[in-house]
Amino acid sequence: MRELLEGSDLILETMIGTMLEARAATMESYAKLHRIVLQVVKHDPLCRRFMAVPGVGPIAALMFKVAVDDPHRFSRSRTVGAHFGLTPRRFQSGTSIDYAGRISKQGDVNVRGALCEAAAGLLMRSRRWSALKAWGLRIVKRTSMLCAIVAVARKLATILHRMWIDGSEFKWSGGAAITQKVKLMPRTA
């Protein structure tokens, strides 16, 4: 019995050693790919401009640029979110039943995921206040965090497309009516 336990310990030790070697090789390959992506983004002015948007990192910027490819194929910036499946499905039956469902999930799943990650980063990790963050947090109060993440991801797709078409920079204060707290003054009668 003792010989059997010692033999199983040797087998277990060999398995763990092999798995650790495989993990080290995977992490080394990941590090190489990450450096390549950072080099590509570093030398691409459009991706650097996209990364000025809060929450958008190198992966989201590069994935959006590659997935859209030609920004002029979309007649309106608002339709980019629908292209990636970030709009609610519509259920209609004649004239009596018409309601919206969950997002359609049409289009590229990886770009949709990258935009949702960017939106989550904007809402939960970004410390700097922006009109986009204020808008998203108002949605959180009304519905839920997941609905707000999808809505902000759709808005990010619209903003990134418009920035690409116009050649403009991200406007931190634009887009929301109230971006800072207003002190209320008492009425004097």
C-alpha positions as a Markdown table, in Angstrom:
| # | Residue | x | y | z |
|---|---|---|---|---|
| 1 | Met | 0.0 | 0.0 | 0.0 |
| 2 | Arg | 2.8 | 2.4 | 0.9 |
| 3 | Glu | 4.5 | 1.8 | -2.5 |
| 4 | Leu | 1.2 | 2.6 | -4.2 |
| 5 | Leu | 0.9 | 5.9 | -2.3 |
| 6 | Glu | 4.5 | 6.9 | -3.1 |
| 7 | Gly | 3.9 | 6.0 | -6.8 |
| 8 | Ser | 0.7 | 8.2 | -6.9 |
| 9 | Asp | 2.6 | 11.1 | -5.3 |
| 10 | Leu | 5.2 | 10.8 | -8.0 |
| 11 | Ile | 2.5 | 10.8 | -10.7 |
| 12 | Leu | 0.8 | 13.8 | -9.0 |
| 13 | Glu | 4.1 | 15.7 | -8.8 |
| 14 | Thr | 4.7 | 15.0 | -12.5 |
| 15 | Met | 1.2 | 16.2 | -13.5 |
| 16 | Ile | 1.5 | 19.4 | -11.4 |
| 17 | Gly | 4.9 | 20.1 | -12.9 |
| 18 | Thr | 3.6 | 19.7 | -16.4 |
| 19 | Met | 0.6 | 21.9 | -15.8 |
| 20 | Leu | 2.8 | 24.6 | -14.3 |
| 21 | Glu | 5.1 | 24.5 | -17.4 |
| 22 | Ala | 2.1 | 24.8 | -19.7 |
| 23 | Arg | 0.8 | 27.8 | -17.7 |
| 24 | Ala | 4.2 | 29.5 | -17.9 |
| 25 | Ala | 4.3 | 29.0 | -21.7 |
| 26 | Thr | 0.7 | 30.4 | -22.0 |
| 27 | Met | 1.6 | 33.4 | -19.9 |
| 28 | Glu | 4.7 | 34.0 | -21.9 |
| 29 | Ser | 2.7 | 33.9 | -25.2 |
| 30 | Tyr | 0.1 | 36.2 | -23.7 |
| 31 | Ala | 2.8 | 38.7 | -22.7 |
| 32 | Lys | 4.2 | 38.7 | -26.3 |
| 33 | Leu | 0.7 | 39.3 | -27.8 |
| 34 | His | 0.0 | 42.0 | -25.3 |
| 35 | Arg | 3.2 | 43.8 | -26.2 |
| 36 | Ile | 2.3 | 43.5 | -29.9 |
| 37 | Val | -1.1 | 45.0 | -29.4 |
| 38 | Leu | 0.3 | 47.9 | -27.4 |
| 39 | Gln | 2.8 | 48.6 | -30.1 |
| 40 | Val | 0.1 | 48.6 | -32.8 |
| 41 | Val | -2.1 | 51.0 | -30.7 |
| 42 | Lys | 0.9 | 53.2 | -29.8 |
| 43 | His | 1.5 | 53.9 | -33.5 |
| 44 | Asp | -2.1 | 54.3 | -34.5 |
| 45 | Pro | -3.4 | 57.9 | -33.9 |
| 46 | Leu | -7.1 | 56.8 | -34.2 |
| 47 | Cys | -6.7 | 54.2 | -31.5 |
| 48 | Arg | -4.9 | 56.7 | -29.3 |
| 49 | Arg | -7.8 | 59.2 | -29.8 |
| 50 | Phe | -10.3 | 56.4 | -28.9 |
| 51 | Met | -8.4 | 55.7 | -25.7 |
| 52 | Ala | -9.0 | 59.2 | -24.6 |
| 53 | Val | -12.6 | 58.2 | -23.9 |
| 54 | Pro | -12.9 | 57.0 | -20.3 |
| 55 | Gly | -13.1 | 53.2 | -20.0 |
| 56 | Val | -11.8 | 52.5 | -23.5 |
| 57 | Gly | -8.4 | 50.7 | -23.4 |
| 58 | Pro | -6.1 | 49.4 | -26.1 |
| 59 | Ile | -8.1 | 46.2 | -26.8 |
| 60 | Ala | -11.5 | 48.0 | -27.0 |
| 61 | Ala | -10.1 | 50.7 | -29.3 |
| 62 | Leu | -8.4 | 48.2 | -31.6 |
| 63 | Met | -11.4 | 45.9 | -31.8 |
| 64 | Phe | -13.8 | 48.7 | -32.6 |
| 65 | Lys | -11.5 | 50.1 | -35.3 |
| 66 | Val | -11.0 | 46.6 | -36.9 |
| 67 | Ala | -14.7 | 45.7 | -36.7 |
| 68 | Val | -16.0 | 48.9 | -38.1 |
| 69 | Asp | -13.2 | 49.1 | -40.8 |
| 70 | Asp | -14.9 | 51.8 | -42.9 |
| 71 | Pro | -16.9 | 54.3 | -40.9 |
| 72 | His | -18.7 | 55.7 | -43.9 |
| 73 | Arg | -20.6 | 52.4 | -44.4 |
| 74 | Phe | -22.9 | 53.6 | -41.6 |
| 75 | Ser | -25.1 | 56.4 | -42.6 |
| 76 | Arg | -25.7 | 57.4 | -38.9 |
| 77 | Ser | -23.6 | 57.0 | -35.9 |
| 78 | Arg | -26.6 | 55.7 | -33.9 |
| 79 | Thr | -26.8 | 52.6 | -36.1 |
| 80 | Val | -23.3 | 51.3 | -35.0 |
| 81 | Gly | -24.7 | 50.1 | -31.7 |
| 82 | Ala | -27.4 | 48.1 | -33.5 |
| 83 | His | -24.7 | 46.6 | -35.8 |
| 84 | Phe | -23.0 | 45.1 | -32.7 |
| 85 | Gly | -26.3 | 43.9 | -31.2 |
| 86 | Leu | -26.6 | 46.5 | -28.4 |
| 87 | Thr | -30.2 | 47.5 | -29.1 |
| 88 | Pro | -33.3 | 45.9 | -27.7 |
| 89 | Arg | -35.2 | 43.3 | -29.7 |
| 90 | Arg | -38.7 | 44.3 | -30.8 |
| 91 | Phe | -41.6 | 41.9 | -30.6 |
| 92 | Gln | -44.6 | 43.0 | -32.7 |
| 93 | Ser | -47.8 | 41.3 | -33.6 |
| 94 | Gly | -50.1 | 43.3 | -35.7 |
| 95 | Thr | -51.1 | 46.5 | -34.1 |
| 96 | Ser | -51.9 | 45.3 | -30.6 |
| 97 | Ile | -48.7 | 43.9 | -29.1 |
| 98 | Asp | -45.5 | 45.8 | -29.3 |
| 99 | Tyr | -42.8 | 45.5 | -26.6 |
| 100 | Ala | -39.0 | 45.6 | -26.4 |
| 101 | Gly | -37.0 | 42.6 | -25.2 |
| 102 | Arg | -33.4 | 42.0 | -24.3 |
| 103 | Ile | -30.6 | 43.1 | -26.5 |
| 104 | Ser | -30.5 | 41.4 | -29.9 |
| 105 | Lys | -26.9 | 40.1 | -29.6 |
| 106 | Gln | -26.5 | 40.3 | -33.4 |
| 107 | Gly | -23.0 | 41.2 | -34.8 |
| 108 | Asp | -19.6 | 40.6 | -33.4 |
| 109 | Val | -19.7 | 39.1 | -29.9 |
| 110 | Asn | -16.1 | 40.2 | -29.2 |
| 111 | Val | -16.6 | 43.8 | -30.0 |
| 112 | Arg | -19.9 | 43.8 | -28.0 |
| 113 | Gly | -18.0 | 42.3 | -25.1 |
| 114 | Ala | -15.1 | 44.9 | -25.4 |
| 115 | Leu | -17.6 | 47.8 | -25.5 |
| 116 | Cys | -19.4 | 46.4 | -22.5 |
| 117 | Glu | -16.1 | 46.1 | -20.6 |
| 118 | Ala | -15.3 | 49.7 | -21.5 |
| 119 | Ala | -18.7 | 50.8 | -20.3 |
| 120 | Ala | -18.3 | 48.9 | -17.0 |
| 121 | Gly | -14.9 | 50.5 | -16.5 |
| 122 | Leu | -16.4 | 53.9 | -17.1 |
| 123 | Leu | -19.2 | 53.4 | -14.7 |
| 124 | Met | -17.4 | 51.5 | -11.9 |
| 125 | Arg | -13.7 | 52.3 | -12.1 |
| 126 | Ser | -13.4 | 55.7 | -13.7 |
| 127 | Arg | -12.8 | 58.4 | -11.0 |
| 128 | Arg | -13.0 | 61.4 | -13.3 |
| 129 | Trp | -16.6 | 62.7 | -13.7 |
| 130 | Ser | -18.0 | 63.0 | -17.2 |
| 131 | Ala | -21.4 | 63.7 | -18.7 |
| 132 | Leu | -21.4 | 60.1 | -20.1 |
| 133 | Lys | -20.8 | 58.7 | -16.6 |
| 134 | Ala | -23.6 | 60.9 | -15.1 |
| 135 | Trp | -26.0 | 59.7 | -17.8 |
| 136 | Gly | -25.1 | 56.1 | -17.1 |
| 137 | Leu | -25.5 | 56.5 | -13.3 |
| 138 | Arg | -28.9 | 58.0 | -13.8 |
| 139 | Ile | -29.9 | 54.8 | -15.7 |
| 140 | Val | -28.5 | 52.7 | -12.8 |
| 141 | Lys | -30.9 | 54.5 | -10.5 |
| 142 | Arg | -33.9 | 53.8 | -12.8 |
| 143 | Thr | -33.2 | 50.2 | -13.8 |
| 144 | Ser | -30.1 | 48.1 | -13.1 |
| 145 | Met | -26.3 | 48.2 | -13.5 |
| 146 | Leu | -26.4 | 45.7 | -16.4 |
| 147 | Cys | -29.0 | 47.7 | -18.3 |
| 148 | Ala | -26.8 | 50.8 | -17.7 |
| 149 | Ile | -23.7 | 49.0 | -19.0 |
| 150 | Val | -25.4 | 48.0 | -22.2 |
| 151 | Ala | -26.8 | 51.5 | -22.7 |
| 152 | Val | -23.4 | 53.1 | -22.1 |
| 153 | Ala | -21.8 | 50.6 | -24.4 |
| 154 | Arg | -24.2 | 51.5 | -27.1 |
| 155 | Lys | -23.5 | 55.2 | -26.5 |
| 156 | Leu | -19.8 | 54.5 | -26.6 |
| 157 | Ala | -20.1 | 52.9 | -30.0 |
| 158 | Thr | -22.0 | 56.0 | -31.2 |
| 159 | Ile | -19.4 | 58.4 | -29.7 |
| 160 | Leu | -16.4 | 56.4 | -31.1 |
| 161 | His | -17.9 | 56.4 | -34.6 |
| 162 | Arg | -18.7 | 60.1 | -34.5 |
| 163 | Met | -15.1 | 60.8 | -33.3 |
| 164 | Trp | -13.8 | 58.8 | -36.2 |
| 165 | Ile | -16.0 | 60.6 | -38.7 |
| 166 | Asp | -15.4 | 64.1 | -37.4 |
| 167 | Gly | -11.8 | 63.7 | -36.3 |
| 168 | Ser | -12.8 | 65.2 | -33.0 |
| 169 | Glu | -11.7 | 64.6 | -29.5 |
| 170 | Phe | -13.8 | 63.3 | -26.6 |
| 171 | Lys | -15.8 | 66.0 | -24.8 |
| 172 | Trp | -15.8 | 65.4 | -21.1 |
| 173 | Ser | -18.6 | 67.8 | -20.4 |
| 174 | Gly | -20.8 | 67.5 | -23.5 |
| 175 | Gly | -23.9 | 65.4 | -23.8 |
| 176 | Ala | -25.7 | 65.8 | -20.5 |
| 177 | Ala | -27.7 | 68.8 | -19.3 |
| 178 | Ile | -26.3 | 68.7 | -15.7 |
| 179 | Thr | -22.8 | 67.6 | -15.1 |
| 180 | Gln | -22.1 | 69.1 | -11.7 |
| 181 | Lys | -24.1 | 69.7 | -8.6 |
| 182 | Val | -25.8 | 73.0 | -8.5 |
| 183 | Lys | -26.1 | 74.9 | -5.3 |
| 184 | Leu | -29.7 | 75.9 | -4.6 |
| 185 | Met | -30.2 | 79.5 | -3.6 |
| 186 | Pro | -33.1 | 80.4 | -1.3 |
| 187 | Arg | -35.8 | 82.5 | -2.9 |
| 188 | Thr | -36.0 | 86.0 | -1.8 |
| 189 | Ala | -39.5 | 87.5 | -1.8 |
